Amino acid sequence: MNQFNWDTSFLVDFDIETGRSKTARATKRYLSEMKEMYFDARAVEKILENNDPLIYEFHELGCPERAGDLAFGTTIVYPGKVGKEYYMTKGHFHTVLDTAEVYYTLAGEGYMVMENPEGDTLEIPLSKNQAVYVPRRYAHRTVNTGNEPLLLFYTFAADAGHDYGTIETKGYHKLILEENGRAVVADNQKWKVSP
Ligand code: MN
């Protein structure tokens, strides 16, 4: 898809209720595509016996991966849990590690869970009308801790690239779990020192 001319200005509509756009390309992630990422493997299997829920989707505009351009779009994380763990995105590092990203929360609540290759972690609450800065070198994942869809607008350097594999293999150091009806940050006991 390359319907926009990224050498000139253009407008894109995003529906404020759904985060969707008539012109953006939607990518949907179902539980079966990310079952290794949840802490409670038994809870994953139990859910998948009956259905394969949509966990999140993102909408992108086909920005060329050129230095200087800004890719942007929306991410929607649906409400729900796998065992005690809230629905979340896979998360990724940028291939060009020294590239940051901005996310703006349009609706819902949750966490931006971040960590760098040295193992420093950041867990920042997300709430409507706040933007969060994801610094260079930090892998980032969004988690929906609320009862409605978590809707975010994002923008990042178009040539940043996405590295899903590193964090997919090791997992994140921190998990966002429900304890006594509220979201807590917990250590990931399954975090792998070396893949
Ligand atoms: Mn990113």
Residues whose N, C-alpha, C, O or C-beta is under 5 A from the ligand:
A	BS01	MN	E101
